[in-house]
Amino acid sequence: MGIGVRHGSEGFTGLEAALVLVAFIVVAAVFSYVILGAGFFSVQKSQQVIYSAVEESSSPLILENPIYGLKNESSGKISSLVMTIGKKYGTGNPLDISKMTVIWSDEHNVVTIPKSDPLYSDNPAPGTWGVTDKQGDPEFPLYLESGEYATIVISLSPENEVSGRKSFSFELITTGNTLSFSSIVPRKIDTVTTLYQNS
């Protein structure tokens, strides 16, 4: 009786198993490459969006000097605040001073203080704010470029004047920037009182 040759699964050799394994590895590697490629693409797009936003946004608004309070000799209270603001060196669009919003708050109320008309004024009317001086390119008086500064005065209306030991805060809001300060008026108010000392 002769030995016959059997065909079927028993004929599955180690070489064939190795080829199948290699095929699985190749497919897995291709999928991994596609997934990693998509991830890198997403990261690059995110970086481009971030860099674009940084380029288009304005540099931070900064305080250059201390904030001073001017005394109203009649009421004995702080009636005006004087400060120098600037645009830090760096990339970004110029800041339009004329579009700045000033919000004042104390223990009793919160008010938006309008800009004076004209904007450049040595003595803004009570209840308005204005620019008294700007260092920089005189051809563009309404804009702060990198490294330029402007001195502004916030003239408080009589009902918002601040007495000694009272707290207050205000915000200067420009495109993409908010500069906020809070302080307490000293008990003794001088003709010119330092209300905030920047570090």
C-alpha positions, 0 to 999 in steps of 0.5 A: 500500500503506497503513501499518498500525498495529502493536500489541505491545511497541513501543507501550510508551511513556515515560509507562508506564515512568515509571508503573511506576517510580513504582509501584516507588518507592512500594512500596519506600518502604512497605517501608522505612517498615514496616522502620524502624517495626519497628526504632523499636518494638524500640528503644523496647521495649528502652529500656523494659526497661532503664529498668524494670530500673534503676528496680527495681534498688537503687542501688549499695552504697558504702563511706563511710569507710575500712576499719579492722582491730582487733587481737587483743592475744593473737594480734597479728593482725587479728581484726575489720574495721569499715566503714561502708556506704551506699546512694548517692542515687538511685532504687531499692528499699531494701537489706535489710541482713539479707539481705546475704552476706559472703564472706571469702577469704585465702591459704588458704581462702574462707568465707561468714561468717554474720550474728550473732544478733541482727543488731545487736550491738556485739561480734559473735561470732567468725566472724560479722558484725553491724551496730553502728550505722545512720544513717537512719530508725529505724522501718526498722532492717533497710533502707538507703534512699538516703543512709543508712549502716550500720556493720558489723563482720566478726568473724573466727574465730581460724583466719581472723585475718590477720597482717602482710604477708598479703593478704585480700579480701571481698565484701558481696553484696546484691540486685543489688550486690556490694561487693568489696575486697582489701588487704594487712595492714601489717607493723606492726599497731596496735590500730586499723589502716587497711586500706583508704582509699577515695578 
